[in-house]
Each structure stands twice: as C-alpha cells, then as structure tokens.
Amino acid sequence: MLSVVAAIVVISLLIFVHELGHFTFAKLFNVKVLIFSLGFGPALLKKKVGETEYRISALPLGGYVKMLGESYDDEEPVPAEEQARSYATQANWKKLIILVAGPLSNWVFAFLMLVVVFLHGVPYLTTKVGEIKKGSPAYSAGIRKGDLITAINGVPVREWDDMKRIIVANPGRELPVTIDRNGRVLVVRVTPVVTPEKDVFGETVRVPVIGITPYGDFGVTNTSPVHSLVLAFRESINISSLVAISLVKLVEGRIPAKDLGGPILIAQQAAHQARRGIMSLLYFTALLGINFALLNILPIPVLDGGNAAFTLVEAVIRRPLNKKVKLAIMEFGVLFIVLLMVFAFYNDISRIIVAHHR
C-alpha cells in the first residue's frame, strides 16, 4: 500500500509541476488555456474556473495543458476574435518558451528539493566496513565487518568517498590503514589491487580496490543556507550529467534495455525511500524530477522536445509544417511511447518474478 501511495504522490507532484510550467508561461503570453489535466483519459473530477477546465483524469501516468489552437487537426477552428490568443499564432520564440517551461520547471523544482535536503544536513556514507571479499587484500590484512576505518596512509578519513579516492590513487602500494574495532585502535597494512568492477552504468572497469563494501551507516554534516544552494546546484548538474550519459549509453547499447524501469519500479523505490525518511523521499523525488525533465526534452514526437523540434524547423523554413504530416509523426510518437511503457512494465514484472524465485 505504501508503494502505491508514495508513487502516486511523487508522480502526481512531478506532473503538476511540469504542467504548471506550461500553464504559467501560456498565461504570461496571453494564450488561452482550455484544459489543465493531471492524468490522461476520462475525467474523474473536473471544475471550470474562468476560461480553463481543471481535471483529474483516470490514467495518472502523465498530464497535459490544452491550449487554444494547439490541435494538429482541423476539428476545432479558432474564432477570428480569439486568433490573437491562439497558440498557433504565437511567435516561434514564445512557443519554444512555453514548451521548455515544463521540463525546466521540473529541473528547478528538483533543485529546490535538493536545497531542502542539504539544509537539513549533507549526508555522507561513513567508512564503517560491511562485507569483505574472501581472499581480498582487506581480508588478508585482518579487516573485519563492523570495523571503522579512521585513516589511510596517515590521512584521516570520515567519508567513504574520501577513503576510496586514496585507494584508487595508490594501486600496488602498501598502505597503513588505521581501524577502530569496538574502541580498540589497530593499524594494518593493505595493498590495493587492480580488479574488474562494475561502474554506475553497469560497465566493467578496472580499478584499484581492497575488497570491502560499505556497511551502510550515514552521517550528516550541517551546512549554511548559501552552501546548501551551491551543493544543490552542483548535485543537480551531476545528476543531469549522469542521466544524459546513461541515455547515450542506452542508445549505444552499452547499457542493456532490460535495465529500463517503469511505474512499478518507481513505486517500489518511492516506498523504500519513504521508509527511510522524508529527506530520502525528497532526494528521490529530485532525482526522478531531473530524469523527467531530461526525458521530456528528447526530440521524440509527442514529448516537449519533439514539439520544440517542430517549432525550430518551422522557424527555419519560415512557414508551418503540413498538419497531416505533423499528425502522422505525432501518432508514431504516441505508438513509440506506448511500446516503451509496455516494455518498461515487462521489465518491472520480470524483476518481481526473478526476485520471487530467488
């Protein structure tokens, strides 16, 4: 139940922020907004306020803002007196801003979520040792599960990443490692060995290691509001880069398609983060928001990036594209997205079945 509730809250919030971006800039440019919908399909709840009908629709995996004159068919001719407020008659630069406002709103919202997280304290992974690989340098040196590494090569360490950097910088070199074992201080000597490991993208890389994994304990460092802004911006850029590189590697086939996740995986992860606390859930929401923003600017028909591509082409050729051609391309885009969602669902269900039979 927690999975469903957490997923609905997170996804609905991201959809609302996204559509609010489109809505806000449409209003700023005096474009008439006919419908603001959270979800697709039949409306479960709807209320008209002013000239806009607000809806909560049956299928929660998306949403839309329908503007006057936005349709690619001729079913809804725009009255002459409202031509100036039609999306179709706006300058191309205004159309682009309205389109980009959705993904940009998601990115800015994610940044603000990260600011809140870092204001609460900057989490870091401690150097407490979890599992040790048998036969590894750490195992041979006598390091055991639960040991806290306090220094390597005479350099004090508190965070796992700091310790890892020292190890990576010293392949084949014997290093003194200071550990705290239940209050007892010990010094052992460990030589990092270069070993094939899986990186964050699942690719095999050769890196110096000593054969240990984190215990999973986290500490928190307090920080100022200004530093929180800097850290949040830096983390937003890092996540964006990671998502972009992942997309490129996925297209190249270097990340297997079976790693794609869908709504079920999102629900599972949202529930897991909710159990860990509100800050973990906020960080997950920010991570998902940046993913959502970058995916939406891909030049795929039906996504904001696809519509922006149409607009840029029209700006270059200085005339509207043929409506029938645009409609056909959009239908292809819809089919592609549906097939992608079906595939993601298939991956989610396959993971559940595999996990159940382990």
Helices and strands as residue ranges (DSSP letters): H 2-28, E 33-49, E 52-67, G 80-85, G 87-89, H 92-119, E 122-125, E 129-132, H 137-141, E 148-152, E 155-156, H 160-168, E 175-181, E 184-190, E 193-198, E 204-209, E 212-214, E 218-221, H 225-252, G 257-259, H 263-276, H 278-296, H 304-317, H 323-356
